[in-house]
C-alpha cells in the first residue's frame, strides 16, 4: 500500500474529529467515541495491531485518565472551598484593587500566574486552576477555557520544572546508536539538551511576547460589549510590556541556567513587575474596560460552575476573609509544587516512591503506572485540607464543596477515557505484525519526505501534531525527537535548532489538544462545547506555528545556522 494512502488512513480519525467538533459543532461526548472506534479499526485492519495490544492500550489509558481527573477534581474542589469560605469574594475584590480593567486582570491571572503554575506543575494544571478562577472573577466560562488553553503555550516547553526537555527530549533521543556516536565524537548528551533549551528559549521569546496581546484581543473581540478589535489594541503597550516582563528573564534563564527554571523565574519576576505597574496605571488607558454584562451572555458562553454564592454559614456573621488568607491556598500550592519538583530536594523522590501500575499488560510491551502522591492533585487536596482550618470552615461548607465538585467531574470521565484511549492506540500502533512504524511517526515521515529543504517551516507542526494527539509536550517530544534529529542530520541541517522547533511546536499544540480542552472545560462545567473552544484557540495556535516555522526557515534555510551535532543518525 502506498505511503500516501497510509498517511491518509492514519490522519483520517484526526480529521474526522476536527470536522465533527469544529465543523458540525458536535460535543466531544459524541465525537470522541466515534473517532476512538475509527482509530481502532484503522489500527486493527491496516496496521495489523493485535486485539490484545489494542485492549492493553485501553487499559493503559485508564491510568492516564485517572491522573487527569484527579488533578481536575482537586483543582475544582479547591475553588469550591474558597467559594464557600468567602475567599473568592476577597480575591475578586483584590483584583479590582489592582485594576478594574478585565484586560489587565487576564494578563496578570492567565499570562503570569498561569505561566507560574505551568512552570511548577505542567500537564494541563494551569487551565484547570486558571479557568475556574476566571469564572469566579466574573468571566464567561467559554472565555475562561479559551484563555486557559492559550496560556499553555510559551511556558509549556519548560513546564513542570523542565520536564518536556529533561524527560521528553532526553527520553526521545536516548537511542543506543545516537548515544554511541555522540560518545565517540566526545560530545556530552547534556550539551545537546542545553543547546535545545537555549534555542527553544530564543524562539519562544520572539513569538511568545505577543501572547498576552492576543489574549486581550480575543477577549475584546469575542466577549466585549462592543465586540471590538480596537479595544484590544488600546492595551497593546501594556500587553507588550507584560509580554517582555516574562520573556526577557525567561530567555536569559534558558540561555544560562538550563531547562528547569525559565517559566518559573520569568513568571515570578513578571508578576512582580506587572502588578506594580498595573497598580500605578503604567501604560493602562484611563477608561476601564469590562466584558459584556452577564444578563446579555448567550447560552453558549455559560458553564455550570456557579461561584455567585458567597460565604455560607460564616463562623462570624459579616466576617470577611483577609486578602492574605484568601490567596494563601494558591501561594501554598505554588510553593508546594516548586518544592516537590526540584530535583535537588528529596521530596520529588519520596513522592515518586509510591507507584501503582502494570507491566507487560496482557503480555504486550505496554506498561502503565501512576504516582498519585506526586500528582498536583495530591498537593491540591492537601491545600484544601489546610484551607479548611485556615479559613475556619465548617462541615456543611465542605460537604457542599465536595458535592458540587463531584457533580461537575462526573460527566468528564467517559469523554476523557475515549480521548486518552484513542491517543494510546495511536502511540502504541508501532507494536504490530505489519512491520509499519506507529501512525504518528508515519505521518511525520511522510511530511518530511514531501517538503524537503523547506522542512524547518514544518518541523513545529509535527511537534504540534504530537501534542494534539497526546495532549502533552513531553509525549510529543518522546515520540518525535529522534525522528526530528534524524531528518535534520540527513538534510544537513542544525539538529538542535530542529529539535527546538519540535519542542516549541509541541508547546503550541497544547492549545488545541483535545483531551486538554475536555479537561479544562470540565473545570467550569462547559462539557459539550469543545468545538467552540477549538474554533477560537486554533487562531493563536496557527500564529505560533506559522511564526515559529518562519523563524526556523529564516535561521536554517536562509541564514544557514549550524551546530556541531551533525552525525548522520
N, C-alpha and C positions, 0 to 999 in steps of 0.2 A: 504494500500500500504506500502511496507517495507521501512524502513528508508534508506536503501542503494539506492533504486530506487529514492526516493525523493531527496537524495543528488545528484544523477546523473542528475536529472531534473533541480535542482537549479543551478548546476555548468555548465550545458550544454551551455548556452549563453556565458559565460566567456571563456570556452574552444574554442568555435567556433570563437569568436572574436580574440583570440590569434592565432588560426590556420590561419585565413584569413589575419590578419595583418602581422604576422611573417612568417608563413609557405608559404602562397601563395603571400605574398607581395602586397596585395590589399590595396588601400588607405582607410583611415578612412571614407571618404565620401561615400564609397561603403559598408564598413563593418558595421559601426555603425547603419545605418537604418535597416539592416537585423537583427542584434543582438537585436536591440530595439524591433522589432516586434516579434521576437522569445521569448524574455523575457515576453512580453505582453501575448502571447499565453500560456506560462507555468504558468504565474500568474493567468490568467483567467480560464484555464481549470483545473489545478491541485491544485492551492491554493484557487480557487474559490473567487478571488477578484471580487467585483462588478465592472461593466464597469465604473460607475461614480467615483469609487476610483482610477481606472487607469487613467481616464481623469483628475481627480484632481491632481494626481501625475505629469502629463504632465504640467498642469497649474503651479504647484509649480516649475517645472524645468525652466519655463520662467524667474522667478525672479533670480534664481541662475545663469542662462546663462547670463542674463543682467549684473550681478555683475562681472562675469569673463571677458566678452567682454569689459566692461567699463574699467577695470584695464589694460587689454592688449592694447586696443586702446590708452589709455593715456600714457602708457609706450612707445609705438611706436612713438606717437606724440612728446614726449619729445626728443627722439633720433633724429627725423627728424628736430626739432627745432635746435638742436645742429649741425646737418649736414649742414643746410643752413646758420647758423650763423658763421660757421667756428670753432665751439667749438670742433667738433670731430677731426679735424686735430691737434689741440693743445693737446687733450687727448692722441691721438695716439703717438705723439712725446714725450709726458711726460712719457709714459710707456717705450718708448725707452731709456729715460734718466735714469730710474730706472734700467732697464735691457732690452737688446735687445733680450734676450732668451725667446722665446714664452712659454716655460715650466714654467718659473718663472712668466711670466705675468698671466698665467692660475691660479697659486696658489694665487696670490695677488687678482686678479679680481674675480675669481669664489669662491675659498675656503674661503677667508677672507671677501671681500666686499659683496659677495653673502650671506654669513652667517650673516653679519650685517643686510642686507635687510630682511632676513628671521626672525631674531630676532626682527626686528622692525614691520614688516607687515605680514609676512607669506602668506598663502593661494595662493601659486603659484607666488607671486610677484618677488622672486629672479630670476627665469628663464625668466620672462617677461622683466626684466631690464638687466640682465647679458648677455643673448643670443644676443640681438641686439648690445650691446656694444662690444662683442667679434667680431661680423661681422664687426663693424666699425673699429676694430683694425686689420682686415685682415685675420681673421679665417674663414674657410668654414662654411656655415650655418649649415650643418649637425653636425659638431664638436661643434658648439656653442650650439645647442639644447641638445646634449648628455651631455656636460659638465654642462649646465644649469640645467638639470634634476639631475645630480649627487650631486649638492650642496644641493638638497632638501633631506637631509639625517640626518646627525649629528645634525644640528642646528634646525631641524623641531620640535622635541619634546618640545622645549622651544621657538618656534617661536611665532610671534605676541604677544610678552611680556607674554609668558607662557600660551596662550590660550588653546593648546591641553591638558594641565593639569588642568588649572583653570576652563575651560568650558567643555572639553571633558571628562576627568576622573571624575571630580566632578559631572557633569550632568549625566554621565553614572551610577554613584554609588548612586545617591540620590533616593534610594528606601526606602519607609517608614519602612519596616521591618528591613533593614540593619541599618538605622539611629536609630531606637528604640533600637536595640541590642547594638550598639556602646554606646549609651547614658546610658543604664543600666549598662554596664561594666565600665563606667566612662572614656571612650575614646573620645577625640575630633576628629571630622571629619578632621579638618585641620592637625592633626597628621598623618593620613593616607596619605594625599596628600604630606606632607613633606617627608615621608618615600619613597613614589613612586618617588618623584623628585630626592632624593639622590641616590636611586638605579639605576634609569634610567641614571643619570649623570655618575655613575661608569661604566655602561655597554657601554654607548656611548664613554666615554673616552678611553676604552680599544679597541673598534672596530673602532671608527671614526678617530683615529690618523693616520691611513694609507690611509684615503680617498684622501688627496692631491697627494700621491704617485700613487694611482690607476688612478686619473685624468691624471697625467703625462704619465703613462703607456698607457692609452687609446689613448691619443693624439699622442704619438710617434709611436705606433703600427699601428694605422689606418689612420693617417693623415700626417705622416712624409714622407720625400722624400725617406727614406730607409726602411720604414715600420718595424722599429726595436724596439724590446723589450729592447735591450741593451741600447739604447739611453735614454730610460726612467729610467733604473736602474742607469745610470750615475748621475742622480739628486736625488737618494734616500736619501743621507744625508740631503740635503736641504729640501726635501719633508717631511722627518720625523721631522726635526726641525720646519717646518711650522705647521705640524700637532700638535705637542706638544705646540707650541706657542698659539694655540687656545684651545686645550682640557684641558690643565692644569688649566688656570684661569676659564674655563668653569666648570670643575669638582669642584673646590673649591667653586665657586659661587653656584652650585647646592647643595653642601653639607651643606652650611651655610647660604645662603641668600634666598633660595626658587626658584620657577619656573620662575619668571618673567625675570631674567637678565642673566642666563648662556650664552645664544647665543650672547647677546649684549656685555657683558663685555669680553667674550672670543674673539670675533671678533675684537673689538676695540683695546684691548691690543695686540692681534696677529698682526693686521695691523701695529701698531707702531713698534713692534719688527722686523717683517719680512721685511718691507720696508727698515728700517735702515740697516738690514743685507744684503739685496739684493744690496743696493747702494754701500756697501763696498765689494761686491763679496764674502761674507762669505759662504763657502761650495758650491759655484757655480763653475762648470767646466769652465776652461779658454776658451774653444771653445764654442761659442754661437750656439744655435740650432734654426732652423726655420722649418716651415711647408713646405709642397710641394708647389712649385711655382704655382700661380693661373692659369697660362696658361695650366698647366697639370691636373687641377682638373677635375674629371669625373662629368658628369651632375648631378649625384645623390647627390653630395656634395653641390650643389648650390641652393640658395633660390632667391626669387625675391626682397629681400631687397637690395637696392643699396646705399651704403654710399660712393661711389667713388667721387661723386660730391662735390667739395669744395664750399667755401662760394660764394653765389650768390648775385649780386648787393651789394657788400660791401659798407657800408656807406663811408668809406675812402679807396681808392684804395691801396691795399697792406697791409692794417691793419690786424693784427693778434690778435685773442682773447688771452688774457693772460692766464697763467696756472691756476691762482686762479679763474678768471672769468669762464673759461671753466668747471672747476669742481664744481663751486658754485651751479649750479642747483642740482647736486646729493647730495652735502653736505646739501643744504636746504631741499631736500626731506628726507634725513635720519633724520635730526633734527626734521622736522615736524612729521614724522612717530613716533618718540620716544615720543614727546610731546603729541601727540594725543592718545597714547596708555597707558600712565602712569595713573594708577587708582588714584594716589594721586593728580592729577591735574584735573581741571574742564572741560578741553577740550573734553575728551572722552564722558562725559555725555552730553555735549552740542551737539556734532556731532551726537550722537545716538538718540537725542531727536526727530529728524525728521525721520519718518519711513513711508514707503509705503508698504502695504501688504493686505492680505486676510485671514480672519479667517473662519474655517469650510468650506473649498472650496467644493461647490456642496453638502453641507450637510454632509460631512465626517468630520473626526477629523484632517484632513490635513490642515496645515496652511502654509502660505508663506509670507515672508517680505524681504524688502531690506532697508538698511540705507545708501543711496547714499552719504551723506556727510561724513560718517565715512570711506567709502571705500578708499583704497590707490589711486584709480583713481581720486578722487576729489583733493587730495593733489598733484598728478602728474599734473593735469590741472592747479592748482594754480601755481606750479613751472614753467609750460610753460608760463603762463601769466607774471610772474616775469622775466623769461628769455628773453621775447620779449623786455623789457626795458633794462635789464642788458646787453644784447648783441647787443643793438642798431639795432634790426631787422626792416625790412620794410614789407609792406603788401604783396608783391609778395612772399617773403620767407614764410610767414605764410600760404598763400593760397597753396603754393606747399607742405608744410608740412602736412596740413590737407588732401589734395588730395591724397598724397602718402599713408598716414596712413589709410584713409578710404578705399582705393582700396585694401590694404592688409587685413584689418579686415573683409571685406565683405564675403570672402569665408569661414571664420571660423565659422560664425554664425550658419548655418544649421548643420554643423558637431557637434559642441558643443551641440546644442539643443538635438540631438538624444542621445549623450553620457550622458548628465545630466538626460534626461528623463528616460533612461534605469536605471540609478542609483536610481532615486527616486521610480521607480516601485519596484526595489529590496528592498529598505529600507522600503517602505510602505506596502510590501506584507503581513506583520503581521496583517493588517486590512482586515480580510476576514471572510467568513462564514464556512470555513472548520475546524477552530479551530487550524490550524497549526501555528507555530511561523514563523516569517519572514524568507525569504530564507537565508540571511547572518547568522542569529542565528542558523538555522537548520544545515548549513554547519559546523559552529564552533562546535556545539554539537556533530555532527557525528564524527568529527575529535577527539575530546576529548574522546569520548567513545571507539574509535578504538585504540588509542595509549596508554591509561592507564598511568602507572607510569613514562613513558619517556615523559610525556606531556610537561615539561618545554622546550624541544627542539622544539616543535611545536607551543608553545604559541606565539612567534613573527610572525610566518607565518599566524596565524589567524588575528593578527593586520595588517599585510601586505595585506591580502585578503580584509579587510575592506577598507583600503586606496586605493587599486587597483580599487575597485568598486566605492567608493565615491570620490576619488581624494583628500582626506583630512585626516590628522592625527586626527584632532578634531572629525570628524564624526565617524571615526573608533573607537575611544575611547568611544564616546557616545553609539555606537552600542554594543560594546563587553566588556566594563569594568565590569559591574555587572556579566555577564556570566563568565569572567575570574576569578573574585573574588570567585564566587560560586564553580567553578571547583577546584580552589586551596584549598578552605575550605573543600570540600568533599574528596579530596585526601590527606588532612593533610599537604599541602604544604604552604609555606610562601606567603600569598596573595599579599603583597606589592611588592615582587620580581616578581610574575607572572604578576601583573599589570605593572611593569616596563618593562618586556619583551613585553607585549602588546604595550606599548607606543613606545618602540624602534622599534619594528617590523612595527608598523603603519607609523613611520617616514621613514623607508627604503622603504615601499611600495609606497611612493610618487614618487620614481624614475621610476616606471612603470605604474603609474595611467594614464589611457587612456586620460581622458579629460585634464589632466595637460600636457601630451605630445602634444595634439592638440593645446592647448593654447600657449605653448612655440614655437611650430612650426609656428604658425600664426605670431609670432613677427618677424620672419626672412623670411617669405614667403616660408615656406617649407611644406605646406599642401600637403598631398598625399604621403608623405614618412615616415609616422609614424611608419610603420613596421621596417624600417631601424634603427630608433631610439631605438625601443624596443629590437631589436636583440642585440644592444650594451649595453643598460642600464640594461638588465637582469643579466649581469655578476656582476657588483658591487652590485646589489640587492641581488643576491644569496650569495655573500661574506658576506654581512651584516647580512642576516638572518641565515646563517649556523653558523657563529662565535657567533652571539648573542644567538642562540639556544644552542650551545655547552657550552657557559658561564653559561646559565641557568641550563643546565643539570649537569654541574660540581658543581655549587654552591648549587643547591636544591637537585638534585638526589644523588650526591656522597658525598658532604660535609654536606648535611642536614641542611643548614642555615634555620633559622626560624624567624618569628616575632610574635608579640603578638596579631595579629589581626585575629586569627582563631576563628570563632564564629558559624560555621555551618549554613551558609545562607540557 
